Structures are given as C-alpha cells and as structure tokens.
C-alpha cells in the first residue's frame, strides 16, 4: 500500500458533532435534556454521581496545559493572602483606628518585607534557561491570589517570564492577580486536586508566613516527605521569627511525636539569595550522592 491519501481519522471530531447537535432540528425529542450530548449536558456533568469524572477532568486539564507549555518543573510559593506590599501595609497601619487593629497592622508592616523577598526570589528562578529537551524548569507557581502569591507572579513578570496561578473557587470573590500568565491561570473546584497540582511538578517550595491555607499545604508536603511518599525537595520556611513563633517544631521532637531528623526536611531562610542558594546546594549535594553511588 503506497497511496498516501489514507485518512488520519474516520470519525468526526467531538467539536464537529457538538456543532451538528446544536444545529439539529427543534422537536420535542431534541429539546428534551435527555437528548443532549453527554459532554454538553451541564446538568448531567454536575450530578453528584459524576464527581469521580469531575475529579479526573480537573486533574487532566491542568496537566495538559502544563505539558503544552513545556513546563517540566515548578518552584512553588505558598503564603498569606493578607500580607500586602510595604507601601500598602503602611497605609493600613495609618488607617487603623483602635489598639487591636493597630497591633495587627503593625505586625503586617513587619511582615510586608516578605512581599519583596517573594518577588525577588521569583525573579531569580524565572530566568533559568530551558533544558536540552526545550523544557522549562522551576517555573514560578502560586495560588494565583493576592499578597505573597501576587508577589511571586509579579517577580516572574518583572523579568518577562511566564508564571502559573492555581486559583480556587471560594464563597467570596477572588480574582487571579494581574501578573499570572493568562494561559497558565487555572481555576479549581476541589482543594485536593489543586494541592496535587502544586506538588506534582514542584522541585522546590518556599513557604512564606501565612494562615490556615498555608499551613494546610505546607504540612501536607512535610508529611509526604516524612513518610517517604515523595522524594525530598528543597522546602524553605521564609522568616524564622514567624515560624518559630507560630509553630514549636522542637516541642514536637521533645514530645516524641516527630524525630529529630524530621526537622531536616525544611530549611529556614530570610532572603531571596539565601533561598536560591539553599535550592542550588540541595541539588548539588543530590548530584554528588548520585555520582558517588553510581
């Protein structure tokens, strides 16, 4: 068989069938919801018994978009949605009207420097060249929201590089920050799938001061490394004063609920330079061990 005119497919594409269905003659049968194509029937797709399918779709869509963008690995940034950049933090402090709000605003002013640290670190990691296969490494990935997340995406934007934002549907409106690359701005319904995508490609992670969401995401990663479910990656806790104040890791050792070696899973850093140096040191040491072993 030498004729090159063998068709690549014989079935119509889904989009073609979808258009045909849309253009079908209106009858009592075609207007009934039962007649809709399954993949066009939102009432069907949103049924309780379709949750496993929605899980799969939410996992698959993001993976396909990252693959198409040639993203091999990410540098993930966790942190509060409530820590503004320094100028805005100072303005909040000046607007405080009582002692309690002033104390909180003062602490936010102290932590606002981490906005600049996140922004600088994101700029540093975003300028790495593509690897030999044309894949991009350490692409900045945040939760897509404001404050520390915004700083991370903004740092990549500062140096003309793309970055990822994994946003989530919440009861209150939350739009992606303006520095996320539009084609890499994704929205999730399920926290579990969002957290999975944070870690599937993560090859380094920086956790900045944050609240419940930051703790949830960080401690899941620490548990995965502690239990050997994933290979270790550099985990950076930015701002030791904050972390020591809100989590007494040493007390966990003294209480016998974690081992001393578990405290080696993470590294405290204060600046963007320290953070990036720690990541590079981690991978140099890893390469040296691999070379020595084989």
C-alpha positions in Angstrom: 0.0 0.0 0.0 1.7 3.2 -1.2 -1.2 5.6 -1.6 -0.5 8.4 0.9 -4.2 9.5 0.9 -5.1 7.2 3.8 -7.2 9.4 6.2 -5.9 10.0 9.6 -9.3 9.5 11.1 -12.7 8.3 10.1 -14.9 9.5 13.0 -15.8 13.2 13.2 -14.2 15.3 15.9 -16.2 15.9 19.1 -16.4 19.6 18.2 -18.0 18.8 14.8 -20.6 16.5 16.4 -21.2 19.2 19.1 -22.0 21.7 16.3 -24.2 19.3 14.5 -26.1 18.7 17.7 -26.5 22.4 18.2 -27.8 22.8 14.6 -30.3 20.0 14.9 -34.0 20.5 14.1 -36.1 21.5 17.0 -38.6 18.9 18.0 -40.0 17.7 21.4 -37.4 15.0 21.3 -34.4 17.1 20.5 -35.4 19.8 23.0 -35.6 17.4 25.9 -32.5 17.3 28.2 -32.2 13.5 27.6 -31.2 14.2 24.0 -28.2 16.4 24.9 -24.7 15.0 24.1 -23.3 13.9 27.5 -20.2 16.2 27.3 -22.5 19.2 26.6 -25.0 18.5 29.3 -24.0 20.6 32.3 -26.9 19.2 34.4 -25.6 15.8 33.8 -21.9 16.7 34.4 -22.8 18.4 37.7 -24.7 15.4 39.2 -23.4 14.0 42.5 -22.6 10.7 40.9 -20.4 12.4 38.3 -17.9 13.6 41.0 -15.3 11.0 40.0 -15.4 12.2 36.4 -15.0 15.8 37.5 -12.0 14.8 39.6 -10.5 13.3 36.5 -11.2 16.3 34.3 -9.8 18.8 36.9 -6.6 16.7 37.1 -6.3 16.3 33.4 -7.0 19.8 32.2 -4.2 21.4 34.2 -1.7 18.6 33.3 -2.4 19.0 29.6 -2.0 22.8 29.7 1.4 22.5 31.6 2.6 19.8 29.1 1.6 22.0 26.2 3.5 24.9 27.7 6.7 22.7 28.0 6.8 23.1 31.8 8.8 20.3 33.3 9.1 21.6 36.9 7.9 24.4 39.1 9.1 26.5 42.0 6.0 26.8 44.3 5.3 29.8 46.5 2.9 29.4 49.5 2.0 32.3 51.7 -0.7 34.6 53.1 -3.3 36.4 51.0 -3.3 39.1 53.7 0.3 40.4 53.6 0.4 43.4 51.3 3.4 45.1 49.8 5.2 47.5 52.1 3.5 50.7 50.9 0.0 49.3 51.3 0.8 47.8 54.7 2.0 51.2 55.9 -1.2 52.8 54.6 -3.3 50.1 56.5 -1.4 51.0 59.7 -2.1 54.7 59.3 -5.8 54.0 58.9 -6.0 51.8 62.0 -8.5 53.3 64.5 -8.0 51.2 67.7 -5.3 49.5 69.6 -6.1 46.0 68.4 -6.2 46.9 64.7 -3.0 49.0 65.1 -1.2 46.0 66.7 -2.3 43.7 63.8 -1.4 46.4 61.2 2.0 46.8 62.8 2.7 43.1 62.5 1.6 43.2 58.9 4.0 46.1 58.3 6.8 43.9 59.8 5.9 41.0 57.5 5.4 43.1 54.4 9.1 42.8 53.6 8.4 39.2 52.6 6.4 40.5 49.7 9.7 41.9 48.3 11.5 38.7 49.2 9.0 36.6 47.3 9.1 39.0 44.3 12.9 38.9 44.2 13.1 35.1 44.6 10.6 34.6 41.8 12.7 36.9 39.5 15.8 34.9 40.3 14.3 31.5 39.5 12.4 32.6 36.4 15.5 33.4 34.3 16.8 29.9 34.1 17.3 28.7 30.5 15.4 25.8 29.1 16.9 22.4 29.4 18.3 20.3 26.4 14.9 19.0 25.7 13.4 22.5 25.5 11.5 22.1 28.7 11.2 24.9 31.3 12.4 24.2 34.9 11.5 26.0 38.1 8.6 27.9 36.6 7.0 30.1 39.3 3.7 28.7 40.6 1.5 30.3 43.2 -2.1 30.1 44.3 -2.9 32.9 41.9 -4.3 35.2 44.6 -3.1 38.5 46.2 -0.3 39.4 48.5 2.6 36.8 48.7 1.0 34.9 45.7 0.9 38.2 43.7 4.5 38.9 44.6 5.6 35.6 43.2 3.8 36.1 39.9 4.9 39.7 39.8 8.6 38.7 40.2 8.3 36.4 37.1 6.5 39.2 35.3 9.3 41.7 36.2 11.8 39.7 34.1 9.4 39.0 31.2 8.7 35.3 32.1 5.5 33.3 32.4 4.2 32.0 35.7 1.4 29.8 36.9 -1.6 30.7 39.1 -3.7 27.9 40.6 -6.8 29.7 41.8 -9.8 28.1 43.7 -13.5 28.9 43.8 -14.3 30.4 47.2 -17.5 31.7 48.7 -16.1 35.2 48.5 -15.0 36.6 45.1 -11.3 36.0 44.4 -9.9 37.0 41.0 -6.5 36.0 39.8 -3.8 38.6 40.4 -2.9 40.6 37.3 0.6 39.1 37.0 -0.4 35.5 36.3 0.1 34.5 32.7 -3.4 34.3 31.4 -2.8 31.0 29.5 -1.5 29.5 32.8 -4.2 30.9 35.1 -6.3 27.9 36.2 -9.3 27.6 38.5 -10.1 24.7 40.7 -13.2 23.5 42.5 -11.5 20.8 44.6 -8.8 21.7 47.1 -7.4 18.2 46.9 -6.8 18.4 43.1 -5.3 21.9 43.4 -2.9 20.7 46.1 -2.0 17.7 44.0 -1.0 20.0 41.1 1.0 22.2 43.4 3.2 19.2 44.2 3.2 17.1 41.0 5.8 19.3 39.3 7.3 21.0 42.4 11.1 20.7 42.6 11.4 23.5 45.2 8.9 25.2 47.5 9.1 28.4 49.6 6.6 28.8 52.4 6.1 32.4 53.5 4.2 33.5 56.6 0.6 32.5 56.2 -2.6 31.2 57.8 -4.7 28.1 57.7 -4.3 27.6 53.9 -0.5 27.9 54.0 -0.3 25.5 57.0 -2.6 23.0 55.2 -0.5 23.0 52.1 2.9 23.1 53.9 2.2 20.3 56.4 0.8 18.0 53.7 4.2 18.4 51.9 6.1 17.8 55.1 4.1 14.7 55.8 4.6 13.3 52.3 8.4 13.7 52.6 8.5 12.4 56.2 6.6 9.3 55.2 8.6 8.7 52.0 5.6 9.1 49.7 7.6 11.6 47.7 11.4 12.2 47.3 12.7 15.1 49.3 12.7 18.5 47.6 14.0 21.8 49.0 11.4 23.1 51.4 12.2 26.7 52.5 10.5 28.3 55.5 10.9 32.0 54.9 11.1 34.1 58.1 12.3 32.1 61.0 10.9 34.6 63.6 7.4 34.0 62.3 7.7 30.2 62.1 9.3 29.8 65.5 6.5 32.0 67.0 3.6 30.1 65.5 5.0 26.5 65.4 7.2 25.0 68.0 8.8 22.3 65.9 11.3 21.4 68.7 8.5 20.7 71.1 7.2 18.1 68.7 10.5 16.4 69.0 10.5 16.7 72.7 7.0 15.3 72.9 8.2 12.3 70.9 5.7 12.8 68.0 8.3 13.5 65.4 12.0 12.6 65.2 14.9 15.0 65.3 15.8 14.1 61.7 12.4 15.2 60.6 13.4 18.8 61.3 15.9 18.4 58.5 13.1 18.3 55.9 13.0 22.1 55.8 15.4 25.0 55.8 14.9 28.4 57.4 15.9 31.3 55.1 15.4 35.1 55.3 16.3 36.5 51.9 15.9 35.6 48.3 19.6 34.9 47.9 19.6 32.5 50.9 16.6 30.7 49.4 18.1 30.3 46.0 21.5 29.3 47.4 19.7 26.6 49.5 18.0 25.2 46.5 21.2 25.1 44.4 23.1 23.5 47.3 20.4 20.8 47.7 20.7 19.8 44.1 24.5 19.9 44.0 24.6 17.6 47.0 22.0 15.3 45.5 24.0 15.1 42.2 27.2 14.4 44.2 25.5 11.5 46.0 24.1 10.1 42.8 27.6 10.3 41.2 29.2 8.6 44.2 26.6 5.8 44.1 26.8 5.0 40.5 
